[in-house]
Amino acid sequence: MGPSKKASDSDRDGSLNRKGIGVVCSNYGGMATQSTKFPYPTPSKILSADKAVNYVQSYAGASLVRDNVDKRLVAELASWGK
C-alpha cells in the first residue's frame, strides 16, 4: 500500500479522515526513493483501515488471556487516541 492510499487522523479528532499522507520525500525525513519496487510477496489478505483496527482489537496480545498490558493497549486503540 503506498502512502497516498493510507488513511490518517491528521487533525487528531479520533477518526480516520481518508486523507492521503502525500507522496513527497519531505514527508518522510531521510527517505531514499527507489526507481523500482522491491519484490516483496503480495499480502494474502488486505483489510481496510477500519477492519484492520477491529481485527487488531479482537486478536492482538496474548493468545488465550490478555494481561493488564494487553488490556491497556487494546483500550487505547479503541479510544482512537482520545
N, CA, C and O atoms as a GROMACS GRO file, in nm:
protein
  328
    1MET      N    1   0.085  -0.115   0.000
    1MET     CA    2   0.000   0.000   0.000
    1MET      C    3   0.090   0.122   0.000
    1MET      O    4   0.177   0.134   0.086
    2GLY      N    5   0.072   0.210  -0.093
    2GLY     CA    6   0.150   0.332  -0.099
    2GLY      C    7   0.097   0.437  -0.004
    2GLY      O    8  -0.016   0.426   0.043
    3PRO      N    9   0.177   0.539   0.026
    3PRO     CA   10   0.134   0.642   0.121
    3PRO      C   11   0.010   0.718   0.078
    3PRO      O   12  -0.062   0.770   0.162
    4SER      N   13  -0.017   0.725  -0.053
    4SER     CA   14  -0.134   0.800  -0.097
    4SER      C   15  -0.263   0.728  -0.064
    4SER      O   16  -0.370   0.790  -0.068
    5LYS      N   17  -0.258   0.599  -0.030
    5LYS     CA   18  -0.378   0.522   0.000
    5LYS      C   19  -0.399   0.502   0.149
    5LYS      O   20  -0.500   0.444   0.190
    6LYS      N   21  -0.307   0.548   0.231
    6LYS     CA   22  -0.318   0.530   0.375
    6LYS      C   23  -0.409   0.636   0.434
    6LYS      O   24  -0.404   0.752   0.394
    7ALA      N   25  -0.492   0.596   0.529
    7ALA     CA   26  -0.577   0.692   0.598
    7ALA      C   27  -0.501   0.743   0.719
    7ALA      O   28  -0.422   0.671   0.779
    8SER      N   29  -0.524   0.867   0.753
    8SER     CA   30  -0.458   0.923   0.870
    8SER      C   31  -0.555   1.008   0.949
    8SER      O   32  -0.658   1.052   0.898
    9ASP      N   33  -0.522   1.029   1.074
    9ASP     CA   34  -0.601   1.116   1.160
    9ASP      C   35  -0.521   1.245   1.178
    9ASP      O   36  -0.475   1.275   1.288
   10SER      N   37  -0.506   1.319   1.070
   10SER     CA   38  -0.418   1.436   1.070
   10SER      C   39  -0.463   1.546   1.165
   10SER      O   40  -0.380   1.621   1.215
   11ASP      N   41  -0.595   1.558   1.190
   11ASP     CA   42  -0.641   1.662   1.282
   11ASP      C   43  -0.662   1.609   1.424
   11ASP      O   44  -0.709   1.681   1.512
   12ARG      N   45  -0.627   1.481   1.445
   12ARG     CA   46  -0.632   1.416   1.576
   12ARG      C   47  -0.767   1.429   1.645
   12ARG      O   48  -0.775   1.457   1.765
   13ASP      N   49  -0.875   1.408   1.566
   13ASP     CA   50  -1.008   1.412   1.624
   13ASP      C   51  -1.062   1.274   1.656
   13ASP      O   52  -1.177   1.260   1.698
   14GLY      N   53  -0.980   1.170   1.636
   14GLY     CA   54  -1.021   1.035   1.668
   14GLY      C   55  -1.088   0.960   1.555
   14GLY      O   56  -1.140   0.851   1.576
   15SER      N   57  -1.088   1.017   1.433
   15SER     CA   58  -1.145   0.945   1.319
   15SER      C   59  -1.048   0.952   1.202
   15SER      O   60  -0.978   1.051   1.183
   16LEU      N   61  -1.046   0.843   1.124
   16LEU     CA   62  -0.961   0.839   1.006
   16LEU      C   63  -1.028   0.922   0.898
   16LEU      O   64  -1.139   0.890   0.855
   17ASN      N   65  -0.962   1.026   0.854
   17ASN     CA   66  -1.024   1.123   0.765
   17ASN      C   67  -1.010   1.091   0.617
   17ASN      O   68  -1.048   1.170   0.531
   18ARG      N   69  -0.954   0.974   0.587
   18ARG     CA   70  -0.940   0.930   0.448
   18ARG      C   71  -0.863   1.029   0.363
   18ARG      O   72  -0.889   1.044   0.244
   19LYS      N   73  -0.770   1.095   0.424
   19LYS     CA   74  -0.688   1.193   0.356
   19LYS      C   75  -0.551   1.129   0.332
   19LYS      O   76  -0.489   1.080   0.427
   20GLY      N   77  -0.505   1.130   0.210
   20GLY     CA   78  -0.375   1.071   0.180
   20GLY      C   79  -0.263   1.144   0.253
   20GLY      O   80  -0.273   1.264   0.278
   21ILE      N   81  -0.159   1.073   0.287
   21ILE     CA   82  -0.046   1.132   0.359
   21ILE      C   83   0.036   1.221   0.267
   21ILE      O   84   0.093   1.320   0.311
   22GLY      N   85   0.042   1.186   0.141
   22GLY     CA   86   0.119   1.267   0.047
   22GLY      C   87   0.248   1.199   0.009
   22GLY      O   88   0.324   1.154   0.095
   23VAL      N   89   0.273   1.191  -0.120
   23VAL     CA   90   0.391   1.120  -0.168
   23VAL      C   91   0.498   1.222  -0.206
   23VAL      O   92   0.522   1.247  -0.324
   24VAL      N   93   0.560   1.279  -0.106
   24VAL     CA   94   0.673   1.369  -0.128
   24VAL      C   95   0.780   1.332  -0.025
   24VAL      O   96   0.748   1.301   0.090
   25CYS      N   97   0.904   1.335  -0.067
   25CYS     CA   98   1.013   1.292   0.020
   25CYS      C   99   1.018   1.371   0.150
   25CYS      O  100   1.059   1.316   0.253
   26SER      N  101   0.977   1.498   0.149
   26SER     CA  102   0.986   1.579   0.270
   26SER      C  103   0.893   1.528   0.380
   26SER      O  104   0.913   1.560   0.497
   27ASN      N  105   0.790   1.447   0.344
   27ASN     CA  106   0.702   1.390   0.446
   27ASN      C  107   0.764   1.269   0.515
   27ASN      O  108   0.709   1.219   0.613
   28TYR      N  109   0.878   1.222   0.466
   28TYR     CA  110   0.940   1.102   0.518
   28TYR      C  111   1.089   1.127   0.539
   28TYR      O  112   1.171   1.068   0.470
   29GLY      N  113   1.125   1.213   0.633
   29GLY     CA  114   1.262   1.256   0.656
   29GLY      C  115   1.368   1.151   0.633
   29GLY      O  116   1.363   1.043   0.692
   30GLY      N  117   1.465   1.181   0.548
   30GLY     CA  118   1.576   1.092   0.520
   30GLY      C  119   1.544   0.976   0.430
   30GLY      O  120   1.624   0.883   0.417
   31MET      N  121   1.428   0.978   0.365
   31MET     CA  122   1.389   0.866   0.280
   31MET      C  123   1.467   0.868   0.149
   31MET      O  124   1.483   0.973   0.087
   32ALA      N  125   1.515   0.753   0.108
   32ALA     CA  126   1.581   0.738  -0.022
   32ALA      C  127   1.483   0.670  -0.117
   32ALA      O  128   1.447   0.554  -0.095
   33THR      N  129   1.439   0.739  -0.220
   33THR     CA  130   1.342   0.681  -0.313
   33THR      C  131   1.411   0.583  -0.407
   33THR      O  132   1.529   0.597  -0.438
   34GLN      N  133   1.336   0.485  -0.452
   34GLN     CA  134   1.386   0.382  -0.543
   34GLN      C  135   1.309   0.391  -0.674
   34GLN      O  136   1.191   0.427  -0.674
   35SER      N  137   1.373   0.358  -0.783
   35SER     CA  138   1.306   0.366  -0.913
   35SER      C  139   1.222   0.242  -0.942
   35SER      O  140   1.132   0.247  -1.027
   36THR      N  141   1.249   0.131  -0.874
   36THR     CA  142   1.170   0.009  -0.895
   36THR      C  143   1.124  -0.045  -0.760
   36THR      O  144   1.186  -0.021  -0.657
   37LYS      N  145   1.013  -0.119  -0.764
   37LYS     CA  146   0.961  -0.177  -0.641
   37LYS      C  147   1.045  -0.296  -0.598
   37LYS      O  148   1.102  -0.367  -0.681
   38PHE      N  149   1.053  -0.316  -0.467
   38PHE     CA  150   1.119  -0.434  -0.415
   38PHE      C  151   1.027  -0.554  -0.437
   38PHE      O  152   0.905  -0.538  -0.434
   39PRO      N  153   1.082  -0.673  -0.458
   39PRO     CA  154   0.998  -0.790  -0.486
   39PRO      C  155   0.940  -0.854  -0.359
   39PRO      O  156   0.958  -0.974  -0.336
   40TYR      N  157   0.870  -0.775  -0.279
   40TYR     CA  158   0.806  -0.830  -0.160
   40TYR      C  159   0.690  -0.920  -0.200
   40TYR      O  160   0.626  -0.895  -0.303
   41PRO      N  161   0.660  -1.023  -0.122
   41PRO     CA  162   0.545  -1.107  -0.154
   41PRO      C  163   0.414  -1.029  -0.134
   41PRO      O  164   0.406  -0.940  -0.050
   42THR      N  165   0.315  -1.064  -0.212
   42THR     CA  166   0.185  -1.000  -0.202
   42THR      C  167   0.116  -1.045  -0.074
   42THR      O  168   0.120  -1.163  -0.040
   43PRO      N  169   0.053  -0.952   0.000
   43PRO     CA  170  -0.020  -0.993   0.121
   43PRO      C  171  -0.132  -1.091   0.085
   43PRO      O  172  -0.194  -1.078  -0.020
   44SER      N  173  -0.156  -1.187   0.173
   44SER     CA  174  -0.262  -1.284   0.146
   44SER      C  175  -0.400  -1.223   0.170
   44SER      O  176  -0.499  -1.270   0.113
   45LYS      N  177  -0.407  -1.120   0.254
   45LYS     CA  178  -0.535  -1.057   0.284
   45LYS      C  179  -0.510  -0.909   0.309
   45LYS      O  180  -0.419  -0.873   0.384
   46ILE      N  181  -0.590  -0.824   0.248
   46ILE     CA  182  -0.577  -0.679   0.267
   46ILE      C  183  -0.705  -0.629   0.333
   46ILE      O  184  -0.815  -0.655   0.285
   47LEU      N  185  -0.689  -0.558   0.443
   47LEU     CA  186  -0.803  -0.505   0.516
   47LEU      C  187  -0.808  -0.354   0.503
   47LEU      O  188  -0.704  -0.288   0.491
   48SER      N  189  -0.929  -0.299   0.507
   48SER     CA  190  -0.943  -0.153   0.513
   48SER      C  191  -0.892  -0.109   0.650
   48SER      O  192  -0.873  -0.192   0.739
   49ALA      N  193  -0.869   0.020   0.668
   49ALA     CA  194  -0.820   0.070   0.796
   49ALA      C  195  -0.916   0.035   0.909
   49ALA      O  196  -0.874  -0.007   1.016
   50ASP      N  197  -1.047   0.053   0.886
   50ASP     CA  198  -1.146   0.023   0.989
   50ASP      C  199  -1.146  -0.125   1.026
   50ASP      O  200  -1.150  -0.160   1.144
   51LYS      N  201  -1.142  -0.212   0.925
   51LYS     CA  202  -1.141  -0.356   0.951
   51LYS      C  203  -1.012  -0.399   1.018
   51LYS      O  204  -1.012  -0.491   1.101
   52ALA      N  205  -0.901  -0.334   0.983
   52ALA     CA  206  -0.773  -0.367   1.046
   52ALA      C  207  -0.776  -0.334   1.195
   52ALA      O  208  -0.726  -0.411   1.277
   53VAL      N  209  -0.834  -0.220   1.231
   53VAL     CA  210  -0.844  -0.183   1.372
   53VAL      C  211  -0.929  -0.286   1.446
   53VAL      O  212  -0.892  -0.330   1.555
   54ASN      N  213  -1.043  -0.324   1.388
   54ASN     CA  214  -1.129  -0.424   1.451
   54ASN      C  215  -1.057  -0.558   1.466
   54ASN      O  216  -1.071  -0.625   1.568
   55TYR      N  217  -0.980  -0.596   1.366
   55TYR     CA  218  -0.905  -0.722   1.371
   55TYR      C  219  -0.802  -0.718   1.485
   55TYR      O  220  -0.790  -0.813   1.562
   56VAL      N  221  -0.729  -0.608   1.494
   56VAL     CA  222  -0.628  -0.595   1.599
   56VAL      C  223  -0.694  -0.597   1.736
   56VAL      O  224  -0.643  -0.660   1.829
   57GLN      N  225  -0.809  -0.528   1.750
   57GLN     CA  226  -0.880  -0.529   1.878
   57GLN      C  227  -0.920  -0.671   1.919
   57GLN      O  228  -0.919  -0.704   2.037
   58SER      N  229  -0.954  -0.753   1.822
   58SER     CA  230  -1.000  -0.888   1.851
   58SER      C  231  -0.887  -0.987   1.875
   58SER      O  232  -0.901  -1.078   1.957
   59TYR      N  233  -0.775  -0.971   1.804
   59TYR     CA  234  -0.674  -1.076   1.804
   59TYR      C  235  -0.536  -1.038   1.856
   59TYR      O  236  -0.452  -1.127   1.871
   60ALA      N  237  -0.508  -0.913   1.885
   60ALA     CA  238  -0.375  -0.874   1.932
   60ALA      C  239  -0.354  -0.916   2.077
   60ALA      O  240  -0.450  -0.930   2.153
   61GLY      N  241  -0.230  -0.934   2.113
   61GLY     CA  242  -0.197  -0.965   2.251
   61GLY      C  243  -0.184  -1.114   2.275
   61GLY      O  244  -0.170  -1.193   2.181
   62ALA      N  245  -0.188  -1.152   2.401
   62ALA     CA  246  -0.173  -1.292   2.438
   62ALA      C  247  -0.281  -1.377   2.370
   62ALA      O  248  -0.393  -1.330   2.350
   63SER      N  249  -0.246  -1.499   2.336
   63SER     CA  250  -0.338  -1.581   2.257
   63SER      C  251  -0.458  -1.634   2.335
   63SER      O  252  -0.563  -1.657   2.275
   64LEU      N  253  -0.446  -1.652   2.464
   64LEU     CA  254  -0.558  -1.708   2.540
   64LEU      C  255  -0.621  -1.608   2.636
   64LEU      O  256  -0.742  -1.588   2.636
   65VAL      N  257  -0.539  -1.544   2.716
   65VAL     CA  258  -0.589  -1.449   2.815
   65VAL      C  259  -0.506  -1.322   2.804
   65VAL      O  260  -0.383  -1.327   2.807
   66ARG      N  261  -0.573  -1.208   2.793
   66ARG     CA  262  -0.500  -1.081   2.786
   66ARG      C  263  -0.457  -1.039   2.925
   66ARG      O  264  -0.536  -1.044   3.020
   67ASP      N  265  -0.331  -0.998   2.937
   67ASP     CA  266  -0.285  -0.946   3.065
   67ASP      C  267  -0.316  -0.797   3.073
   67ASP      O  268  -0.377  -0.742   2.982
   68ASN      N  269  -0.274  -0.733   3.181
   68ASN     CA  270  -0.306  -0.592   3.200
   68ASN      C  271  -0.247  -0.503   3.092
   68ASN      O  272  -0.308  -0.403   3.053
   69VAL      N  273  -0.128  -0.537   3.044
   69VAL     CA  274  -0.066  -0.458   2.938
   69VAL      C  275  -0.148  -0.470   2.810
   69VAL      O  276  -0.176  -0.370   2.745
   70ASP      N  277  -0.187  -0.592   2.774
   70ASP     CA  278  -0.271  -0.612   2.655
   70ASP      C  279  -0.400  -0.532   2.667
   70ASP      O  280  -0.441  -0.464   2.573
   71LYS      N  281  -0.464  -0.541   2.783
   71LYS     CA  282  -0.592  -0.471   2.804
   71LYS      C  283  -0.575  -0.320   2.788
   71LYS      O  284  -0.659  -0.254   2.727
   72ARG      N  285  -0.466  -0.267   2.843
   72ARG     CA  286  -0.442  -0.123   2.833
   72ARG      C  287  -0.420  -0.081   2.688
   72ARG      O  288  -0.474   0.020   2.644
   73LEU      N  289  -0.340  -0.158   2.615
   73LEU     CA  290  -0.312  -0.123   2.475
   73LEU      C  291  -0.436  -0.134   2.388
   73LEU      O  292  -0.458  -0.049   2.301
   74VAL      N  293  -0.518  -0.236   2.410
   74VAL     CA  294  -0.641  -0.251   2.332
   74VAL      C  295  -0.739  -0.140   2.368
   74VAL      O  296  -0.809  -0.090   2.280
   75ALA      N  297  -0.746  -0.101   2.494
   75ALA     CA  298  -0.834   0.010   2.534
   75ALA      C  299  -0.788   0.140   2.470
   75ALA      O  300  -0.871   0.220   2.426
   76GLU      N  301  -0.657   0.162   2.463
   76GLU     CA  302  -0.605   0.282   2.398
   76GLU      C  303  -0.638   0.280   2.249
   76GLU      O  304  -0.675   0.383   2.192
   77LEU      N  305  -0.626   0.165   2.186
   77LEU     CA  306  -0.661   0.152   2.045
   77LEU      C  307  -0.809   0.183   2.024
   77LEU      O  308  -0.844   0.255   1.931
   78ALA      N  309  -0.895   0.130   2.110
   78ALA     CA  310  -1.039   0.152   2.098
   78ALA      C  311  -1.078   0.297   2.119
   78ALA      O  312  -1.183   0.341   2.072
   79SER      N  313  -0.995   0.373   2.190
   79SER     CA  314  -1.026   0.514   2.217
   79SER      C  315  -0.994   0.604   2.099
   79SER      O  316  -1.029   0.722   2.099
   80TRP      N  317  -0.928   0.548   1.996
   80TRP     CA  318  -0.884   0.626   1.879
   80TRP      C  319  -0.795   0.742   1.921
   80TRP      O  320  -0.793   0.845   1.855
   81GLY      N  321  -0.720   0.725   2.031
   81GLY     CA  322  -0.625   0.826   2.074
   81GLY      C  323  -0.684   0.942   2.151
   81GLY      O  324  -0.614   1.040   2.178
   82LYS      N  325  -0.810   0.933   2.186
   82LYS     CA  326  -0.873   1.044   2.261
   82LYS      C  327  -0.843   1.034   2.408
   82LYS      O  328  -0.887   1.119   2.486
   0.00000   0.00000   0.00000
